[in-house]
């Protein structure tokens, strides 16, 4: 493991951050119409106190859009933000160091890809502590950023908690035992562990924690650089990720009359949405109800000439293999695909919504 400061970084948050006074790039007539439809759908959902769930890929964070997402959350225009493990990492590295993103080919050839001490140590530790405290994945990291540190219990306190809670709450006893493992293995001193985050004003996770907006992380084991670090503890990570999936599913269960916006996530977003929506529909079906009045907007850079409002294309059409659109088109409600860069999407959204809120 090497110090994060020694890494050659591709992005600096201070140069990446989006200027909301920037003039948006011209868009074709279809995209302009779709943007207007998205703005109106969010306004309608907001006025009716319905969810506006936004799921993003990691590029949205590393392109400097964390502060824009934070502003939209502060105004109640995004009521839930979801991302993958990489999005969590980029947001944290920006808030901790002000920089993120390494040259994967360069560092992999040296056997050093992802071997960064602070990223692996602090994110994994935040998850072990967060799992013990009953927090979700994004909430655990957001709290560490916002409070600039972690509270570490003593070894004696954890041993006593394990003994006392095994009969009544074995799940909590297991989480305490997981944290005890970290305390012992890494000789962690009890009390407050100070972890300064000089750039935390750029963090979407910190803003979500501060404003009590759900920010859920949906990782996959082995996908992210934190798995390379000795502090990694997948049982704790799983506890946090399970809570986040259920929190996400709970908000999807309220999506009737709401908006689901998926930005640049070809795998995580459609997969967790379809499972959550199916779970929710299972429950409402038992009550003789339906979830049909929701709007899905998907933004990405892949070209697609198919009209997704007509459902999925036939298998001999190349658009059939644009998997995430195919998944969303099966989810009922209305579905709209926009070919647009995430910076331009959020610039247009922010300028339309924040000036009126």
N, C-alpha and C positions, 0 to 999 in steps of 0.2 A: 504494500500500500504506500502511496506517495501523497504528499500534501497537495490539496486541490489547487493551491496557488501556483504550483509548478506546471499545471496543465496548459497546453496551448488551446485557447478558447476561440470559438468562431463568432460568438455573439456577446455583446455588452448591452445590458438593459438600458443604459442611458442613451445609447445610439439607436436601439431598436424601438423604444417606446413610441407609441403612435401619438402624433400631434392632432388633437381633435379639431383644430382649425384648418387642417390640410384640406385642399380641394379634392373631392373624390374623383377617381378616374372615370372617364366615360364608359357607360355600359350599353349593351344592345337593348333594344326595346323590350324583349322578353324578360331580361334580367331586371330592368327598371320596373316593369309591371309586377314581377315577383317580389321585389324589395318592398314596393308599396303595399302589396298584399300581406307580407310578413309584418310590416310596421302596424298595419291596421289590426291584424290578428293579435299581436301582442297588446296593443291598446285595449282591445275588447276583452281579452283574458284578464288583463290587469284590473280593468274596471269592474269585472265580475268576480274578482278574487279567485280566479282559477290559476292553476300552475302554469308557469313558463319555464320549462326545463331545457337547459342548454347543455349538450354533451360535446366535448371538444377533443380533438387530437392534440398531441404535444406541440405541433408546429404553431398552433394558436398562441401558446404561451411564449415560445422562444421567438416569435415574431413581435414580441413586445406589447401584447394585447391584454395582459393581466390587469393593468389599471383601468382599461375600458370596461372589462367584465366587472371589476370592482364597483365602478360608478353605476352600472346597470343594476347590480345587486343592491347597492345602497338605496336606490330609488324604487326598489321592489319590482323592477322590470324583468329581472331574472330571479326566479324563486328557488331554483335548484341548479347547481353547476356540477357536472360530472366529467371526469377525465380518466385516462389510463395512468399506469405507473410512471411513464416517461414525462407526462404533463406535470405530475407531482414533483418530480425531480427537477425539471427545468425551472419551475416556479420557486422551489426552495433554493437552488443554486443562485438564481438572480437575487433573491432576498438576502442571501448570506454573503456572496462574493461579488454580486453585480455582473457576473459573467456566467456563461453556460455553453455546452455543446463542444464535444471533442472531435478530432479527426479519427473516425472509427478505423479506417484502413491503416493509418499510420500506427496507432497504438495497438491494434490487433496483431500486426506483424511483429511487434516487440513483446507480445504477451502481456501488455499493460492496459488494455482497454477496460475502462471502468474501475481501475484499481486506485481509487481516490479516497483517502482516509476520511475526510470530513463528511463527504456525501454518504458513504457507506455507514460510518459510525453513527452520525447524528440521526439520519432518517430511520435506520433500524432501531436505534435506542428509543426514538420518539414513538415508534410503533409498539415496542415492548411495554413502555410505560403507558401508552394510550390504551392498549389492550387491557392492561391491569385496571385502568381508570374507567373502563367501560365506554371508550370513545371509538369512533370510526377511523378509517384510514386517513381521509383528507382532514378530518377534525384534529387528529393527533398531530399532524404536521403543521396545520394552521395554528394550533395553540402554541407549539414550540416557537414558531416564527413571531407571532403576536406578543407572546410573553417573554421572548428572547431567553428561553431556558427551559429546564425540566426539573421537576421535584423528584428526587430519588429517595425512596424509603430505606430504612436501615435493614440490614440482613436479619437482625433479631425480630423486627416488626413483621417482616415477610414470613419468617419461619412460624411465628405465632399465628399469623393469619391463615397459613396453609393448614395448620393443625386444627384451628377453630372452625374453619369453613368447609372442610371436606365433607362432614355429614350433611350440612344444610345446603351448601352451594358448591358442589364440586367444580363447576365451570370457573367460578371466581378463584377457588383454591388452585386450579391449574394455571390461571393467569398469574397469580401471585408466585407460583413455583417457577413460571417462565421468567418473571422479572428477577427472582432470586438467582436463577442461573446466570443472568447477565451481570448482576451485582457481584457475584462471586468470580465469574470468569474474567471480568474486566476490572476487578478491584475498585468498584465505584463507591465513592464516599457518599454517605447519607447527607441529605440537605439539598439546597438549590444548586443545580449545575447551570452556570451562566453560559449562554451561547448567543453572543451578539449577532444581530441581523441588521447591518447598517442600511440596507436597501429594502427594508420590509414594506415601505410605502408602495412598492411595485408589485406586491404579492397578492394574487387573487385569493389564495388560501387564507392568508391573514385577514383579509377584508371579509371573507365569508365567516370566519370564526368571530370576528368583531361584531358583525351585523346579524349573527345567529341565522345565517342562510346555509342550508345543507350544501356542503362541497364534498362529493363522494369520489373516492378513488376505487378503480376497478382494475386491479393488476392481474397479471398472469405469471405464475411461478417460472422463473428463468428468463423473463423478458427484459429485466431491468438491471442496471449496473450494481444496485445495492445487494444483489444476490451473491456477488463476488466477495463481499466483506465478511470477516469472521463474526461480526456482530449480528449478521443475518439470522433471524429466527422465524421460520415459516409458520409455526403454530401461532405466534403472536400476530404476524401479518394476516393470517387467515381469519383470526378473530375479528380484526379491524375490518377486513374486506367483507366478511359476512354481514357485519352491521351496516356497512355502506350499501351493499346490494339490497338489503331489506329496507333501508331508508329510501333508496331509489325506487324500489318497487311500490312502497307506500305512496310516494308522490305520483307515480304513474297511475296508480289506482284512482286518482282524482283528476285524471287528464281530460275527462269529458268537458268540453268547453274551453280547454286549454291549448297550449302550444308546445310542441316538441321541436327544438332546433338542433340539428346535428351538423357540426362544422368539422370537416376534415378527419372524420373517424370512420374508416372503412370496415373495421372489425368490432372494436369494443362497443361502440354506440348501438348499431343495429342488433347485436347479439343480446345485450342486456335489456334493450327495450322490448324485443319480441318475447322474451321469457317473462319479464315483469308484466307486460300487457296480458299475456295469456293467463298468468296467475290471477290478476285482477279480474279478468272476465270470468274466470272460473267462480270466483266468489260472488260477483254481482249476478251471474246467471242463476245461481241458487236462490236469489231473491227475486227472480223474474225481471231483472233490469239489464241494461246494455251499456256499453261504452262505444259510442260511434261518432260523437260530435267533437272530434279533436283534429287539429291541424298539424301536419308534419312538414317541416321544411328541411331540406338537405342541401348543404353547400359544400362543394368540392371543386377540384380543377379538372377532373376527367370529363372529356367531351361525351355528350349524349344527345342524340337527335330524337330519341323516343319521347313521346308524350306520356309521362308516367301517371298522369291523372286517369289514363285508360287501363291501368293495371300493368302487369308485367308483359313484356314482349314474348313472341314465340321463340322457341329454342333455336331456330335458325337465324335469329337476329342477334348480332354481336352484343347489343345492349342487354340481352338476357344474362350475360356473364358479368355485368356490372352489379356485383353481388349485393352491395349495401342498398342500392336503389330497389333491387328486386325484393329484398327483405322488407323494406319500409312500405313498398307498394302493397304488400300482403296484410298490412296492419290496420286496414279500415280507415275511416275518417277521410280527410283529404291529404294528398301528398304532392309536394312541389319540389323539383330539383333545380338548383341554381348553379351554373358554372361560374364561379367567382372566387377570387382570392380572399382568404379570411380577413386580411387587413381592410380590404375594400368593403367587405360585408359589414364588419363591425364599425367602420368609419361611417358608413351610410346609416346604420342603425342608431349609433350614438347621436349623430347630428339630427336625426329625425325625432328621436324619443327624448333625449335629455334636454333639448331646448324647450320642450313643452311640459316637462314634469316639474 
